[in-house]
Amino acid sequence: MPVGDRSIGAMLIDNEVISAEAAEQILRYAKDKGMRFGDAAVALKLVRQEDIQRVLSQQFDYPYLRPGDSSVTDEVVAAWRPFSPQVEAMRALRSQLLLRWFTGDEGRKCLAVVSPNRGDGRSHLAANLAVVFSQMGERTLLIDADLRHPRQNQLFGLGNTAGLSSVLAERAGLEAIQRIPAFLDLSVLPAGPTPPNPLELLGRGSFATFMEGVAAHYDVAILDTPPAIFGSDFQFVATKAGAALMVARKNRTGFDDCRDVAEGIAAANATLVGGVFNEI
């Protein structure tokens, strides 16, 4: 039976949150009080509201991680606390991006996340955006294009023996992409081994060819990039993506730095979709 066809009570039993006897007690209480099963279970203090939210997410194909799962770090907050204010802000950003860039048109499937400096929250934002897009049912690929200081393999607990650098050096193909088991529509391409020539690799024609394949297989591709302080790497990535989202950090990123990045995006003939003011 598909998950969406099962009752909340059956799912709570299957997840070992309540026993069959407790489910019967909840059913009787719900009938007497004219309540829904979930509300009755919480009122009897046999389950927590978080337990109800979790099984509802299963019913509506909205996956997130259970406590004790160490496969993804807690920095990827959308994977752990999808009902938190921080993730609500991520979903609001997702809605803006769907209106402004990811319109379903060909050539509008990829987005580079850029920032002036290290520590602006660029990798954090890219990872969480990828999760919320996948939770929407979009086939999503997160690409770590920061070949200097990659982080996505750490955030998602992945190996990094093969990745984008391997693809660009034509030593690997789409098999370097790794599925995230907890999220059926999310895959990650780590950066791969750190090359001595990251700028030259990003400038190769193999990058454009690879991105064409990505656009054919995925609905959304989010690319994490090196910060602008390391040179023009971010421009090469933005050019291949076609568009960029700029991240600035409160009390840290200067206006002149943001202006320089915006000018760099324009010089790369990419669209600057917008900016995010990060307080994390």
Secondary structure as UniProt FT lines:
FT   HELIX           3..5
FT   HELIX           8..14
FT   TURN            15..16
FT   HELIX           20..33
FT   HELIX           37..43
FT   TURN            44..45
FT   HELIX           49..59
FT   TURN            60..61
FT   TURN            67..68
FT   TURN            74..75
FT   HELIX           77..79
FT   TURN            82..83
FT   HELIX           85..100
FT   TURN            106..107
FT   STRAND          110..114
FT   TURN            118..119
FT   HELIX           122..135
FT   TURN            136..137
FT   STRAND          140..144
FT   HELIX           152..155
FT   TURN            156..157
FT   HELIX           164..168
FT   TURN            169..170
FT   HELIX           174..176
FT   STRAND          178..179
FT   TURN            181..182
FT   TURN            184..185
FT   STRAND          186..189
FT   HELIX           198..202
FT   HELIX           205..217
FT   STRAND          220..224
FT   HELIX           228..230
FT   HELIX           233..241
FT   STRAND          243..249
FT   TURN            250..252
FT   HELIX           255..267
FT   TURN            268..269
FT   STRAND          271..278
//
